[in-house]
Structure formats: C-alpha cells, structure tokens
Amino acid sequence: MAELSEALLSVLPAIRVPKAGDRVHKEECAFSFDTPESDGGLYICMNTFLGFGKQYVEKYYGKTGHRVYLHLKRTRKLKEEDSSSSAGDPPRKKPTRLAIGIEGGFDIPEEKFEYDEDVKIVIFPEHLEIPRDGLEGLPDMVQDRIASAVEAILTADSASRKQEVQAWDGEVRRVSKHAFSLHQLQNSVRIPPCGWKCNKCDMRENLWLNMTDGSILCGRRYFDGSGGNNHAVEHYRETGYPLAVKLGTITPDGADVYSYDEDDMVLDPSLAEHLAHFGIDMLKMQKTDKTMTELEIDMNQRIGEWELIQESGVQLKPLYGPGYTGIRNLGNSCYLNSVVQVLFSIPDFQRKYVDKLEKIFQSAPSDPTQDFSTQVAKLGHGLLSGEYSKPASGDGEQQPDQNQKGMQDGIAPRMFKSLIGKGHPEFSTNRQQDAQEFFLHFINMVERNCRSSENPNEVFRFLVEEKLKCLATEKVKYTQRVDYIMQLPVPMDAALNKDELMEYEEKKHQAEEEKQPLPELVRAKVPFSSCLEAYGAPEQVDDFWSTALQAKSVALKTTRFASFPDYLVIQIKKFTFGLDWVPKKLDVSIEMPEELDISALQGTGLQAGEEEMPDIAPPLVTPDEPKAPMLDESVIIQLVEMGFPMDACRKAVYYTGNSGAEAAMNWIMSHMDDPDFANPLVLSGSSGPGSTIICPDPPSEDSVATIVSMGFSRDQAMKALRATSNSLERAVDWIFSHIDDLDAEAAMDISEGRSAAESISESVPVGPKVRDGPGKYQLFAFISHMGTSTMCGHYVCHIKKDGRWVIYNDQKVCASEKPPKDLGYIYFYQRIPS
C-alpha cells in the first residue's frame, strides 16, 4: 500500500477532472478502432482524456510522459430472454413515419446483449493496476480527487459515442420565421370545409391554401409526373406570400405547412389563428389527403431499385479478411462508407496513408483526433488490415437471420466523420448527403493537406479543354481547367423503349385518376453511347461576351479532355432540377461498358485555319454606371427563385465572374454560413451607391502564416485574405479555387524577372500536376443510390477485387452475384496499361 500510495501521490497533479468543454474519448482509440470491448480494452489518459488501445498506450506514454490512465474493459453477454416473449416476434408493421427507430417509423434491431464493465486505474511505466474500489487506505484528499476524476470520466458525454443505429426522424420540423408575423389580407375570403379546387386548373387533390390571401392552388409536379401543376409555387413567386397549408391534412393535431421562403416543411404554432382568419375551425377538420411524409414513404416503396442494387433476392457469400472490412452506419453515413471503400481500393491512397502509417502516427500533433492525416491513415488501416473483418458477434445459439448473413462488427469511423465534417453545414450533420459532393469534399481536404507532399488525388485529376466559338466572327477561344469528375448527361429522348414508357405513363395516369394501385415501374433504357455523344456535343452559350466583337454574341462551347487521368470518375447526372427548380431523379438504366475508350474526346488545341479571339478581359462596368459591376441578371433571377437572398446571389455571380448558374450555385453553397452572406455586394475602392471598401485592414500575420504553412507564398496568402475580407476560412477556400490562376501568375512573375531562388523558396508549382496516358479504361468500381433524392435513400458500392465483384453494403461485405452495373450513380474506371 505504501508503494501504491507513493505512486498515486506522484501522479496526482496530472489527474484532471473533465470540464464541460473537454472531449472525453472513452469509446475509441485515437490511432485504431479498438474500443472497451476489444481484447485489451481501452486506456483513457486522465490528463488529456484521449483513448488508446493496448498497442498504442505505451507509445503515447513514451511520447508525452503522461503516466496515469483509466482502463475500461467491457464484456458482452447475451440478455436473458423474457419468458413472455416465447411466442415469437410480432409481425412487422407498415411504417407510417419517415423515421428510423421511433414509434411508427422503420424498425431497428433490438439490442440482444448487455455488458459487464471492469474499471481500474493503471500507472505507467510500472503497470500498477488499482481497481476502482481499491482506493481505501489512501488519504481522504487523494481518494476524493481520484474518485471524482474517475466518476466524471465515466459519466461524461463521450466525444464519439453515438447509438450505432441512430433514431432519425425525417418529420422533425422547425418553427417558421413567419409564424408569428404573418400578414393576412382583409379580403373576406372564406374557405369551405370540403369541395376545394385549384383556382387556376381543375385539380381537386394536392391543394395548398396560401395563408396570406386565401388562394387555393395545386402543388408541385413530382419527378415521375404526378403531383400538381406548380400553381402554388408560381403564386409565391408572383406575390411573395410565404406560407401555405395543405388542404386535406388539417386535423385538430396540426397540418402540413410549407414555407416557400424557407424552402422546407415547417411548424406554425399560430396555425389555428391563421386558419380561423379564413373561417376554418381546426377542431372540426378531418384528414382527407396524404401528408407529404406518407407520399415520400409510398414513393420509396415503389422504387424497385432497392432490391436490385442490394441484391436482396440472392443468397450472397460473405467475405472476410484484408480489404473486405465493413463499415458501420453512424446514422445516414452510407454515402461516406461507399466513397471511402472505393478510395482505399486505389494503390495511391494506400501508399499515401496506410503504407506510411507509423510515420504519420509518430508525427501526429498532441491531439491526433483532430489531425486529418492521422484519422485518414487510421481509417485506411482499419479497412485494409483485416483486423476488424470478422463475423458480427452472435449469441452462438440461434440461426442468423437471412438478412444478417455476412454482417460484420466492422469499424465505426466516428472520429473521421466528425473531423471531415467539422464546420461543414451538411457533412457535420446526420442527414443523408450526396456521395458525389462528399467525394469532392474529401478530395478538397486531401488537396489542403498534401500541398507540398505526395498527393494521391493526382490519379483523378485531369485537364478539361473548352473551346468557345463566336458564331458572329467564327473566331475561337481555348481554355483549360482542372477537374476530377466527368459529369455525363442523360438524354432521355434517346431511350430505346419509348413505346413501353408511353404505355406505362398512360396506365399510371389512369390508375391515379381511378385511385388504383400504380402499374409496375418501367425504367427508361438509355444507351451509354448516347450519353457520351451528349457530353461531346456543342452547347450553345447565349449572351457570350465576344472580345472579337467587343459585344455580346452567341457562341458554341465544346468540351474535350486535354489529359486522361489514371482513374476516370464518371457521374451519371440522374439528379437534376426541373424548370420549377424542383429536384428530380431520372429513373434510368444505362448499360455501362466493362471497357471504355474515350480517345475520341481528346482535345486538339488550336487548329490550322482557326483564328483566336483577342485576349482582352471583358468590361466589368457599363458606360452609364461606371462603378457598378455588369452582372448576368438571368442567373441572379434563377438563384433568387431558389430562395436565396438577392444580395447573396449578386455576390455569387460577381465573384464567379459571370461564369454561369452552376458556378454561382457552388459559390453560394460554400459561403452560406458566412456572417456577411446576405450583405450587399461590396466593391474595392468604389464610392458609388451601395459600395464600400472590401478590406480596410491589413491581413493578420497569424492568418498569413497559416496559409503560408500550407505551401503557398506570402503574396498568394495576402491576395486570398484581401479577397475575402480577412476571413481565414474563406481565404483557404478561395486560394484552392483559384490555384490555377495563382500558379499562372507565379510563372509570369518568373518570366518577368523574378529570381528563380525566390520562386523555389516559396515552393510555387507552375501549373497543376496531372498525369496523362491513353484514354482506354476498365470498370473497377461503382456507387449506387436508392431513393428519390440524394437527400434520402441509401448508398452501396460494388468493387472488383481479385477478379470478382464484391458488394459493400455498410457492415455487410459479400461476393456479388448480379452487380447492377446499369443502375449506378458514380463509376470508377481504371486505365488499361498500354
């Protein structure tokens, strides 16, 4: 006891009690996926509250000198079954809520296990072990200090622990900002309790009552042709009246309320008052129409791709071992799971992160949970080592459910998901996301962290050649830009089964009118060759500024490859916006080729007989208004109609150089959380109406140093900060989105007399590094999406390994029998060696 007392007294100053702001990592090792349930348990440093598996705790002690740890070891055991449940499980109920794990929603498996937990204090390097209840005999002060620290760690909210299948409710709605200030016209409109009809057409279903003026109008048209004729949303665009309630859903408990201004279903606490204005008594209303949730559930159940993509009707052979590790779904994280499974099947990402694991871990900062390279290396090792590719722990007595065969314990990348989503308005949530957007977000994070080192993104990077031909002068302009994805359009008019589609549409329309079950879905079959032709076809550009004319003209834009990457990523543009900006998914089958040759799409550059336009920048001002930027009003109107503030839309068009709606939309999505997002457009050095100085104060040296540490020059850092009003986060985004221009400027500086030594010392590359080679490829992976929108549904991926296709469906990894290559969303092709 004397030795024990002496050891505890020596480490007592290092023992901390976690406070409200401390992150306690008591569920996952910082360097591996070891947990308290692993064989060696988990060691939590009682000073930093970082968790370590048995393999890494000694190394952490050697690096930091922290000696005292709380050791947690959990042992799982099967719950004793309640005798009252011997009659078997009740039949599954049909879901009535768009939710998981709550009453009326989709079911989640009931936890069959309970845990015994062993807690003790361990002191290094002596490996002295003190049970939690073995502190008797120590001075009261020492006992109290240690006991309070242990208790606080055990009861603290874990930094990473979440329910492995989280309860998610797609019906949780926010209170509308208009709920308590809605202006209602005194127009004496009274709404009858039934017999409604759209004011502008003959529709008698899917009707919405505008709660400002009492107009009854039909809802939006859905992607499959059902729904309404868009009269309600058109009325909002004409009047700006924001709130509408769906007639037929009004009950004493509430109703479906939509805010066009907020572009979402909302809550209206004043609903009874707002309805009473038009003579509607909520207490006497009965439900006669489907809610939006019921429509979404019905839509999901109609989509036949769920069974096809998951290969549900086939008994699949489970696979285990290195490279066959499943990933737990952390709550709508299947988009992340699918993307990283594909990325770590590529040798360049394996070499960058997994092969250099020890070096990365040794150079990790004091908090490795917040280090990008550490967490990516940890993720890659978890997927490729095979350590976690084992059958899910079972009870050893019951036969596994057919759907559970092939299920693994797998890995739960909580730290990785938390880190890569940090500060992002979407990826920091548990909502479903677009796998393509996450792929690009991850690529961007890799770019930031590999500025002056080996960069695995080079396998995807390619140069796009864009040729613009002014139709008035026949002169041309060639430009190049960097890209990582080939976005392939889907020409629906090229479908091979048009007659079947027309027949299906007629039957569906008839069934809807007669309120009968819808016919079996007929999917459009579009040839891949037609998609490729649409990609390479010239695109008309209206209002093109021709430097040859020094005026606006019409041009034709042709897109070609200036280089072919090692890995070609193809996104099928299934998700589009209709004319009313309603998202829709094209239900289409495209037979993707196993081998692909896109050599015909190789750019040629300036050809003999072609004359280039003068390289003159287009004017940013008009003669009548010398200080006002000339912006593309059509793009601004498109963005405003989507619900974004006018001033934000003007800035988006300005800062993307009038380069179109897509570029402006990307700018908006990247800057939505900026505090000045909706502020008026600010121009440098202008004194006209509404214009002020962009950046009156010089950038801070800390911000400059941060950007310089990423491999950029001081001049480039200063330029980025000045362009973003000294916002460090926006400056980093700006510098990476303008990297080609900065590199070109660096090259020009050298040609204009700057010394080579100056340029080398700043490590400025001349142009982006791209790999090039033959344009012949072989399909090696694809990611598929199930559902009606990227914001809901499920993702899985198929990867070709060792000559066979493998399906990765979260924790389930199996040999694929019928890979649905025609229903994919993102395809990954590998160059065929010449």
Sequence and secondary structure as in RCSB ss.txt:
>XXXX:A:sequence
MAELSEALLSVLPAIRVPKAGDRVHKEECAFSFDTPESDGGLYICMNTFLGFGKQYVEKYYGKTGHRVYLHLKRT
RKLKEEDSSSSAGDPPRKKPTRLAIGIEGGFDIPEEKFEYDEDVKIVIFPEHLEIPRDGLEGLPDMVQDRIASAV
EAILTADSASRKQEVQAWDGEVRRVSKHAFSLHQLQNSVRIPPCGWKCNKCDMRENLWLNMTDGSILCGRRYFDG
SGGNNHAVEHYRETGYPLAVKLGTITPDGADVYSYDEDDMVLDPSLAEHLAHFGIDMLKMQKTDKTMTELEIDMN
QRIGEWELIQESGVQLKPLYGPGYTGIRNLGNSCYLNSVVQVLFSIPDFQRKYVDKLEKIFQSAPSDPTQDFSTQ
VAKLGHGLLSGEYSKPASGDGEQQPDQNQKGMQDGIAPRMFKSLIGKGHPEFSTNRQQDAQEFFLHFINMVERNC
RSSENPNEVFRFLVEEKLKCLATEKVKYTQRVDYIMQLPVPMDAALNKDELMEYEEKKHQAEEEKQPLPELVRAK
VPFSSCLEAYGAPEQVDDFWSTALQAKSVALKTTRFASFPDYLVIQIKKFTFGLDWVPKKLDVSIEMPEELDISA
LQGTGLQAGEEEMPDIAPPLVTPDEPKAPMLDESVIIQLVEMGFPMDACRKAVYYTGNSGAEAAMNWIMSHMDDP
DFANPLVLSGSSGPGSTIICPDPPSEDSVATIVSMGFSRDQAMKALRATSNSLERAVDWIFSHIDDLDAEAAMDI
SEGRSAAESISESVPVGPKVRDGPGKYQLFAFISHMGTSTMCGHYVCHIKKDGRWVIYNDQKVCASEKPPKDLGY
IYFYQRIPS
>XXXX:A:secstr
 HHHHHHHHHHGGG     TT  B  SS SSS   TTSTT EEEETTT  EE HHHHHHHHHHH   EEEEEEEE
EEE    GGGTT         SSEESSTTSB      EEEEEEEEEEETTTTEEEETT  TTS HHHHHHHHHHH
HHHHHS BSS   SS  EETT  EE TTTTT     S     SS    SSSS  SSEEEETTT  EEE  B TTS
 B  SHHHHHHHHH   EEEETT  BTTB  EEETTTTEEEE TTHHHHHHTTT  GGG    S  HHHHHHHHH
HH THHHHHHTTTS  EE  STT   B  SSS HHHHHHHHHHTTSHHHIIIIITTHHHHHHT  S GGG HHHH
HHHHHHHHHS TT SB    SSS   GGGTTBB  B  HHHHHHHTTT TTTTSSS   HHHHHHHHHHHHHHH 
TTS  GGGGT EEEEEEEEETTT  EEEEEEEES EEE   GGG TTHHHHHHHHHHHHHHHHTT        EE
  HHHHHHHHHS EEEEEEEETTTTEEEEEEEEEEESS  SEEEEEE  EEE TT  EEE  EE    SEEE GG
GB   S TT  B       SEETTEEEEE   HHHHHHHHHTT  HHHHHHHHHHTTT  HHHHHHHHHHHTT T
TTTS    TT  STT   S  S   HHHHHHHHTTT  HHHHHHHHHHTTT HHHHHHHHHHTHHHHHHHHHHHH
HTT  HHHHHHTT  SS       SEEEEEEEEEEESSSTTSSEEEEEEEETTEEEEEETTEEEE SS  GGGEE
EEEEEE   
